[in-house]
Amino acid sequence: MGRILVMGGTEFVSKALVVHLISKGYQVDILTRGKREVDYQGVHIHYICNRKDKNELSNTLNDTQYDYVYDISAYTEEDVRIFTGVINTEALKRYVFCSSGAVYKPSESRMSEIAEKDNNPNWGQYGEDKKNAEDYLIQLYNSKGFPIVIFRPPYIYGEGNNLYREAFLFERIQNKLPIPYPGDDNTLVQFVHIDDLVNVFSSAIDNDCVGQIFNLAYPEDISWRQLIKIAASVIEQEVPSVRISTTKMNEIDVVPREFFPFRDCSFLMSIEKLKNSGLYSPKINLRNGMLKAYQWYQGKQKLPQYRKMPKVDYVIENTK
């Protein structure tokens, strides 16, 4: 069936991917820094290594051949430059890179894979780094035929999410607290549930998609008000949503990331290329995905949440 290496394996996306691939019967090795416990069974080899150290990475992999590599932990051009300079390519059929829709130039329009990429101020350094990593990989494919496949997801959510996103919504709703959101109701975004994402990723094994780039989203345009309403519906609890206009944000000196866990910008991508590719197509709408996420959330006593929103209550108070 082919030997697989996943770069990562202990957090949200990489962990879900490894568990999925193991469930499909693949032999999977993982490479992490060893900072977090592997709390599932079935990994063949767990390499512990700093991937940013080329000598350490080379000595760790020791010229081992892989048929498929899923690079989930690469964020920068240097990350992919080091890895692609070390990996034995003799048997390599696919190098699947988890990129992001953050590579695109800001736009209110729906972006296809050929839409212009640029440094996007909404995403800052993260989007710029992913863009530069992509550019290097595309160059490597064009010059040497390195077998890249690039996926650009929007917001990823679902069971295991270590970011304080849907958990923020669930927590506010359970405590019957209003939820502020920025901008206006013309801001529309897309999501992809973690189960859909790993199914798409794994379908690249049997698909002739080398050299291709795909947007990866569920085709459903969601406003922030709709997002809050859907999250409340899965808990069967109503809470008010409070729109914080750009004018109001300027008046009270706040920025969206101080009170809301998503960027204040539209984020829409076309997935026609994915649908026509023969790869798996996302099937989980936001309502069903949020229900799955909430069922997982209910069983957790403590979540590894990244809280960076110190002014949630402040903006609520200042809208009264």
PAGU-692072 format. One record per residue (C-alpha): residue in three letters; residue number from 1; x, y, z. Coordinates in Angstrom, 1 decimal. Layout:
! residues N
<"ala"; NUM; <X; Y; Z>>
...
//
This chain:
! residues 320
<"met"; 1; <0.0; 0.0; 0.0>>
<"gly"; 2; <3.0; 2.3; 0.3>>
<"arg"; 3; <4.9; 3.7; 3.2>>
<"ile"; 4; <3.8; 7.1; 4.6>>
<"leu"; 5; <5.6; 9.8; 6.6>>
<"val"; 6; <3.5; 12.5; 8.3>>
<"met"; 7; <5.4; 15.5; 9.4>>
<"gly"; 8; <3.5; 16.2; 12.7>>
<"gly"; 9; <1.2; 13.8; 14.4>>
<"thr"; 10; <0.3; 15.1; 17.8>>
<"glu"; 11; <-1.9; 18.2; 17.1>>
<"phe"; 12; <-5.3; 18.7; 15.4>>
<"val"; 13; <-4.8; 18.3; 11.7>>
<"ser"; 14; <-1.7; 16.0; 11.7>>
<"lys"; 15; <-3.1; 13.8; 14.5>>
<"ala"; 16; <-6.4; 13.4; 12.7>>
<"leu"; 17; <-4.7; 12.6; 9.5>>
<"val"; 18; <-2.4; 9.9; 11.1>>
<"val"; 19; <-5.3; 8.3; 12.9>>
<"his"; 20; <-7.3; 8.3; 9.6>>
<"leu"; 21; <-4.5; 6.8; 7.6>>
<"ile"; 22; <-3.8; 4.1; 10.2>>
<"ser"; 23; <-7.5; 3.2; 10.1>>
<"lys"; 24; <-7.2; 2.7; 6.4>>
<"gly"; 25; <-4.5; 0.1; 6.9>>
<"tyr"; 26; <-1.5; 2.2; 5.9>>
<"gln"; 27; <1.9; 1.9; 7.6>>
<"val"; 28; <2.5; 5.4; 9.0>>
<"asp"; 29; <5.6; 7.0; 10.5>>
<"ile"; 30; <5.5; 10.4; 12.1>>
<"leu"; 31; <8.1; 13.1; 12.9>>
<"thr"; 32; <7.5; 15.5; 15.8>>
<"arg"; 33; <9.6; 17.5; 18.2>>
<"gly"; 34; <8.5; 15.1; 21.0>>
<"lys"; 35; <6.8; 17.9; 23.0>>
<"arg"; 36; <3.4; 16.2; 23.1>>
<"glu"; 37; <2.3; 12.7; 23.9>>
<"val"; 38; <1.1; 10.4; 21.1>>
<"asp"; 39; <-2.2; 9.4; 22.7>>
<"tyr"; 40; <-3.3; 6.9; 20.0>>
<"gln"; 41; <-2.1; 3.5; 18.8>>
<"gly"; 42; <-0.7; 2.3; 15.5>>
<"val"; 43; <2.2; 4.5; 14.6>>
<"his"; 44; <5.0; 2.4; 13.1>>
<"ile"; 45; <8.0; 4.7; 13.9>>
<"his"; 46; <7.9; 8.0; 15.8>>
<"tyr"; 47; <10.9; 10.1; 14.9>>
<"ile"; 48; <11.7; 12.8; 17.5>>
<"cys"; 49; <13.6; 15.6; 15.8>>
<"asn"; 50; <13.8; 19.4; 15.2>>
<"arg"; 51; <12.9; 19.6; 11.5>>
<"lys"; 52; <14.5; 23.0; 11.3>>
<"asp"; 53; <17.9; 21.5; 12.0>>
<"lys"; 54; <19.0; 20.1; 8.6>>
<"asn"; 55; <21.8; 17.9; 10.0>>
<"glu"; 56; <19.5; 16.5; 12.8>>
<"leu"; 57; <16.7; 15.8; 10.2>>
<"ser"; 58; <19.1; 14.1; 7.8>>
<"asn"; 59; <20.6; 11.9; 10.6>>
<"thr"; 60; <17.1; 11.1; 11.9>>
<"leu"; 61; <15.5; 10.0; 8.6>>
<"asn"; 62; <18.8; 8.4; 7.5>>
<"asp"; 63; <17.9; 8.3; 3.8>>
<"thr"; 64; <14.7; 6.2; 4.5>>
<"gln"; 65; <12.5; 5.9; 1.4>>
<"tyr"; 66; <8.8; 6.9; 1.5>>
<"asp"; 67; <6.1; 6.6; -1.1>>
<"tyr"; 68; <4.0; 9.4; 0.4>>
<"val"; 69; <4.9; 12.4; 2.6>>
<"tyr"; 70; <2.2; 14.6; 4.2>>
<"asp"; 71; <3.8; 17.8; 5.4>>
<"ile"; 72; <1.5; 19.3; 8.0>>
<"ser"; 73; <4.1; 21.0; 10.2>>
<"ala"; 74; <5.8; 23.1; 7.6>>
<"tyr"; 75; <5.0; 26.8; 7.8>>
<"thr"; 76; <7.8; 28.6; 6.1>>
<"glu"; 77; <9.9; 28.4; 2.9>>
<"glu"; 78; <12.9; 27.4; 5.1>>
<"asp"; 79; <10.9; 24.5; 6.5>>
<"val"; 80; <10.2; 23.0; 3.1>>
<"arg"; 81; <13.6; 23.9; 1.7>>
<"ile"; 82; <15.3; 21.9; 4.5>>
<"phe"; 83; <12.9; 19.0; 4.3>>
<"thr"; 84; <13.0; 18.6; 0.5>>
<"gly"; 85; <16.8; 18.8; 0.6>>
<"val"; 86; <17.0; 15.9; 2.9>>
<"ile"; 87; <14.2; 13.4; 1.9>>
<"asn"; 88; <15.1; 10.5; -0.3>>
<"thr"; 89; <13.1; 11.0; -3.5>>
<"glu"; 90; <13.8; 7.7; -5.1>>
<"ala"; 91; <10.4; 6.1; -4.2>>
<"leu"; 92; <8.5; 9.3; -3.5>>
<"lys"; 93; <5.2; 9.5; -5.4>>
<"arg"; 94; <3.5; 12.4; -3.6>>
<"tyr"; 95; <4.6; 15.2; -1.3>>
<"val"; 96; <1.3; 16.7; 0.0>>
<"phe"; 97; <1.7; 20.1; 1.5>>
<"cys"; 98; <-1.0; 21.6; 3.8>>
<"ser"; 99; <-1.1; 25.3; 2.7>>
<"ser"; 100; <-3.8; 27.8; 3.3>>
<"gly"; 101; <-6.3; 30.1; 1.6>>
<"ala"; 102; <-4.4; 32.8; 3.4>>
<"val"; 103; <-1.9; 32.9; 0.5>>
<"tyr"; 104; <-4.4; 34.8; -1.7>>
<"lys"; 105; <-4.5; 38.6; -2.2>>
<"pro"; 106; <-7.4; 40.1; -0.2>>
<"ser"; 107; <-10.6; 39.8; -2.2>>
<"glu"; 108; <-14.4; 40.0; -1.8>>
<"ser"; 109; <-14.7; 37.7; -4.8>>
<"arg"; 110; <-14.6; 33.9; -4.8>>
<"met"; 111; <-11.0; 32.9; -5.5>>
<"ser"; 112; <-10.0; 30.1; -7.9>>
<"glu"; 113; <-6.6; 28.4; -7.7>>
<"ile"; 114; <-5.2; 30.8; -10.3>>
<"ala"; 115; <-6.3; 33.9; -8.3>>
<"glu"; 116; <-3.4; 36.3; -7.5>>
<"lys"; 117; <-1.4; 35.5; -4.4>>
<"asp"; 118; <0.1; 38.3; -2.4>>
<"asn"; 119; <1.0; 39.3; 1.1>>
<"asn"; 120; <-2.4; 39.5; 2.8>>
<"pro"; 121; <-2.5; 41.9; 5.7>>
<"asn"; 122; <-5.5; 40.0; 7.2>>
<"trp"; 123; <-3.3; 37.0; 7.8>>
<"gly"; 124; <0.0; 38.7; 8.3>>
<"gln"; 125; <3.2; 36.6; 8.6>>
<"tyr"; 126; <1.4; 33.3; 8.5>>
<"gly"; 127; <-0.1; 33.9; 5.1>>
<"glu"; 128; <3.2; 35.3; 3.7>>
<"asp"; 129; <5.2; 32.3; 5.0>>
<"lys"; 130; <2.7; 29.8; 3.5>>
<"lys"; 131; <2.9; 31.7; 0.2>>
<"asn"; 132; <6.7; 31.6; 0.1>>
<"ala"; 133; <6.7; 27.9; 1.0>>
<"glu"; 134; <4.3; 27.3; -1.9>>
<"asp"; 135; <6.4; 29.3; -4.3>>
<"tyr"; 136; <9.5; 27.3; -3.4>>
<"leu"; 137; <7.7; 24.0; -3.9>>
<"ile"; 138; <6.2; 25.0; -7.2>>
<"gln"; 139; <9.6; 26.0; -8.4>>
<"leu"; 140; <11.0; 22.7; -7.3>>
<"tyr"; 141; <8.2; 20.9; -9.2>>
<"asn"; 142; <8.8; 22.9; -12.4>>
<"ser"; 143; <12.6; 22.5; -12.3>>
<"lys"; 144; <13.0; 18.9; -11.0>>
<"gly"; 145; <9.6; 17.3; -11.1>>
<"phe"; 146; <9.4; 17.1; -7.3>>
<"pro"; 147; <5.9; 15.4; -6.8>>
<"ile"; 148; <4.0; 18.1; -5.0>>
<"val"; 149; <0.3; 18.3; -4.3>>
<"ile"; 150; <-0.8; 21.5; -2.5>>
<"phe"; 151; <-4.1; 22.0; -0.7>>
<"arg"; 152; <-5.4; 25.4; 0.4>>
<"pro"; 153; <-8.1; 25.0; 3.1>>
<"pro"; 154; <-10.0; 27.9; 4.8>>
<"tyr"; 155; <-10.9; 27.7; 8.5>>
<"ile"; 156; <-10.5; 24.1; 9.7>>
<"tyr"; 157; <-12.7; 23.0; 12.6>>
<"gly"; 158; <-14.0; 20.0; 14.4>>
<"glu"; 159; <-13.0; 17.4; 17.0>>
<"gly"; 160; <-9.5; 18.0; 18.4>>
<"asn"; 161; <-9.2; 21.6; 17.4>>
<"asn"; 162; <-6.5; 23.2; 19.6>>
<"leu"; 163; <-7.5; 26.7; 18.6>>
<"tyr"; 164; <-10.0; 28.6; 20.7>>
<"arg"; 165; <-12.6; 29.0; 17.9>>
<"glu"; 166; <-15.7; 26.9; 18.1>>
<"ala"; 167; <-14.8; 26.3; 21.7>>
<"phe"; 168; <-15.2; 30.1; 22.2>>
<"leu"; 169; <-18.6; 30.0; 20.7>>
<"phe"; 170; <-19.7; 26.9; 22.7>>
<"glu"; 171; <-18.4; 28.4; 26.0>>
<"arg"; 172; <-20.3; 31.7; 25.5>>
<"ile"; 173; <-23.5; 30.0; 24.5>>
<"gln"; 174; <-23.4; 27.5; 27.4>>
<"asn"; 175; <-23.0; 30.4; 29.8>>
<"lys"; 176; <-25.8; 32.3; 28.0>>
<"leu"; 177; <-23.4; 35.2; 27.2>>
<"pro"; 178; <-23.8; 37.4; 24.1>>
<"ile"; 179; <-21.3; 36.9; 21.3>>
<"pro"; 180; <-19.8; 40.0; 19.6>>
<"tyr"; 181; <-18.7; 39.8; 16.0>>
<"pro"; 182; <-16.9; 42.4; 13.8>>
<"gly"; 183; <-17.7; 44.1; 10.6>>
<"asp"; 184; <-21.0; 43.6; 8.8>>
<"asp"; 185; <-23.2; 40.8; 7.6>>
<"asn"; 186; <-21.8; 41.0; 4.1>>
<"thr"; 187; <-18.6; 39.3; 5.3>>
<"leu"; 188; <-18.8; 35.7; 4.2>>
<"val"; 189; <-16.4; 32.8; 4.9>>
<"gln"; 190; <-16.1; 29.0; 4.3>>
<"phe"; 191; <-15.1; 26.2; 6.6>>
<"val"; 192; <-14.0; 22.6; 6.2>>
<"his"; 193; <-14.5; 19.9; 8.8>>
<"ile"; 194; <-11.5; 17.9; 9.9>>
<"asp"; 195; <-13.0; 14.6; 8.7>>
<"asp"; 196; <-13.5; 16.0; 5.2>>
<"leu"; 197; <-10.0; 17.4; 5.1>>
<"val"; 198; <-8.3; 14.1; 6.0>>
<"asn"; 199; <-10.5; 12.3; 3.5>>
<"val"; 200; <-9.4; 14.7; 0.8>>
<"phe"; 201; <-5.7; 14.4; 1.8>>
<"ser"; 202; <-5.8; 10.6; 1.8>>
<"ser"; 203; <-7.5; 10.5; -1.5>>
<"ala"; 204; <-4.4; 12.0; -3.1>>
<"ile"; 205; <-2.7; 8.7; -2.7>>
<"asp"; 206; <-4.7; 7.1; -5.5>>
<"asn"; 207; <-5.2; 10.2; -7.7>>
<"asp"; 208; <-3.0; 11.4; -10.5>>
<"cys"; 209; <-2.7; 14.9; -9.1>>
<"val"; 210; <1.0; 15.6; -9.0>>
<"gly"; 211; <1.9; 19.2; -9.6>>
<"gln"; 212; <-1.7; 20.4; -8.8>>
<"ile"; 213; <-3.0; 22.9; -6.3>>
<"phe"; 214; <-6.5; 22.6; -4.9>>
<"asn"; 215; <-8.8; 24.8; -2.8>>
<"leu"; 216; <-10.3; 22.6; -0.1>>
<"ala"; 217; <-13.6; 23.8; 1.5>>
<"tyr"; 218; <-17.2; 22.8; 2.0>>
<"pro"; 219; <-19.2; 24.9; -0.5>>
<"glu"; 220; <-21.3; 26.9; 1.9>>
<"asp"; 221; <-21.0; 30.6; 2.4>>
<"ile"; 222; <-21.4; 31.6; 6.1>>
<"ser"; 223; <-21.8; 35.0; 7.7>>
<"trp"; 224; <-20.6; 35.6; 11.3>>
<"arg"; 225; <-24.3; 35.9; 12.4>>
<"gln"; 226; <-25.1; 32.6; 10.8>>
<"leu"; 227; <-22.0; 31.0; 12.4>>
<"ile"; 228; <-23.2; 32.0; 15.8>>
<"lys"; 229; <-26.8; 30.9; 15.1>>
<"ile"; 230; <-25.6; 27.5; 13.9>>
<"ala"; 231; <-23.4; 27.0; 17.0>>
<"ala"; 232; <-26.3; 28.0; 19.3>>
<"ser"; 233; <-28.7; 25.6; 17.5>>
<"val"; 234; <-26.5; 22.5; 18.2>>
<"ile"; 235; <-26.6; 23.4; 21.9>>
<"glu"; 236; <-30.3; 24.3; 21.7>>
<"gln"; 237; <-29.7; 27.5; 23.4>>
<"glu"; 238; <-30.3; 31.1; 22.1>>
<"val"; 239; <-27.8; 33.9; 22.7>>
<"pro"; 240; <-27.7; 37.4; 21.2>>
<"ser"; 241; <-25.1; 38.2; 18.6>>
<"val"; 242; <-23.8; 41.7; 18.8>>
<"arg"; 243; <-22.4; 43.3; 15.7>>
<"ile"; 244; <-19.4; 45.6; 16.3>>
<"ser"; 245; <-19.1; 48.0; 13.4>>
<"thr"; 246; <-15.8; 49.3; 12.1>>
<"thr"; 247; <-16.9; 52.7; 13.3>>
<"lys"; 248; <-17.5; 51.4; 16.8>>
<"met"; 249; <-14.2; 49.5; 16.9>>
<"asn"; 250; <-12.4; 52.7; 16.1>>
<"glu"; 251; <-14.4; 54.6; 18.8>>
<"ile"; 252; <-13.5; 52.2; 21.5>>
<"asp"; 253; <-10.0; 51.4; 20.2>>
<"val"; 254; <-10.2; 47.6; 19.6>>
<"val"; 255; <-9.3; 45.3; 16.8>>
<"pro"; 256; <-11.4; 42.2; 15.8>>
<"arg"; 257; <-8.8; 39.6; 17.1>>
<"glu"; 258; <-9.2; 41.1; 20.6>>
<"phe"; 259; <-12.8; 39.9; 20.8>>
<"phe"; 260; <-13.5; 37.4; 18.0>>
<"pro"; 261; <-11.5; 34.3; 17.0>>
<"phe"; 262; <-11.7; 34.8; 13.2>>
<"arg"; 263; <-10.3; 37.4; 10.8>>
<"asp"; 264; <-12.6; 40.3; 9.9>>
<"cys"; 265; <-12.6; 39.6; 6.1>>
<"ser"; 266; <-14.4; 37.6; 3.5>>
<"phe"; 267; <-12.7; 34.2; 2.7>>
<"leu"; 268; <-14.4; 32.5; -0.2>>
<"met"; 269; <-12.8; 30.0; -2.6>>
<"ser"; 270; <-14.0; 28.1; -5.6>>
<"ile"; 271; <-13.8; 24.3; -5.2>>
<"glu"; 272; <-14.8; 23.4; -8.8>>
<"lys"; 273; <-11.3; 22.1; -9.5>>
<"leu"; 274; <-11.4; 19.8; -6.5>>
<"lys"; 275; <-14.9; 18.6; -7.4>>
<"asn"; 276; <-13.8; 17.7; -10.9>>
<"ser"; 277; <-10.5; 16.1; -10.0>>
<"gly"; 278; <-11.7; 12.7; -8.8>>
<"leu"; 279; <-10.4; 13.5; -5.3>>
<"tyr"; 280; <-12.8; 13.1; -2.4>>
<"ser"; 281; <-15.2; 16.1; -2.1>>
<"pro"; 282; <-16.2; 17.6; 1.3>>
<"lys"; 283; <-19.6; 16.4; 2.5>>
<"ile"; 284; <-20.1; 17.8; 6.0>>
<"asn"; 285; <-22.1; 21.0; 6.2>>
<"leu"; 286; <-21.4; 23.5; 9.0>>
<"arg"; 287; <-24.5; 22.4; 11.0>>
<"asn"; 288; <-23.6; 18.7; 11.1>>
<"gly"; 289; <-19.9; 19.5; 11.6>>
<"met"; 290; <-20.6; 21.8; 14.5>>
<"leu"; 291; <-22.8; 19.1; 16.1>>
<"lys"; 292; <-19.9; 16.7; 15.9>>
<"ala"; 293; <-17.5; 19.3; 17.3>>
<"tyr"; 294; <-19.9; 20.1; 20.2>>
<"gln"; 295; <-20.3; 16.4; 21.1>>
<"trp"; 296; <-16.5; 16.1; 21.3>>
<"tyr"; 297; <-16.2; 19.4; 23.3>>
<"gln"; 298; <-18.7; 18.2; 25.9>>
<"gly"; 299; <-16.5; 15.3; 26.8>>
<"lys"; 300; <-13.4; 17.5; 27.5>>
<"gln"; 301; <-12.6; 18.7; 31.0>>
<"lys"; 302; <-9.7; 20.9; 29.8>>
<"leu"; 303; <-9.0; 22.0; 26.3>>
<"pro"; 304; <-5.6; 23.3; 25.0>>
<"gln"; 305; <-7.0; 26.6; 24.0>>
<"tyr"; 306; <-5.0; 29.6; 22.7>>
<"arg"; 307; <-6.8; 32.6; 24.3>>
<"lys"; 308; <-5.9; 35.9; 22.7>>
<"met"; 309; <-9.2; 37.8; 23.1>>
<"pro"; 310; <-8.9; 40.0; 26.2>>
<"lys"; 311; <-11.7; 42.4; 25.2>>
<"val"; 312; <-14.8; 40.3; 24.6>>
<"asp"; 313; <-16.7; 41.6; 27.6>>
<"tyr"; 314; <-15.3; 45.1; 27.0>>
<"val"; 315; <-16.8; 45.5; 23.6>>
<"ile"; 316; <-20.2; 44.1; 24.8>>
<"glu"; 317; <-20.2; 46.7; 27.6>>
<"asn"; 318; <-19.4; 49.5; 25.2>>
<"thr"; 319; <-22.2; 48.7; 22.9>>
<"lys"; 320; <-24.9; 49.2; 25.5>>
//
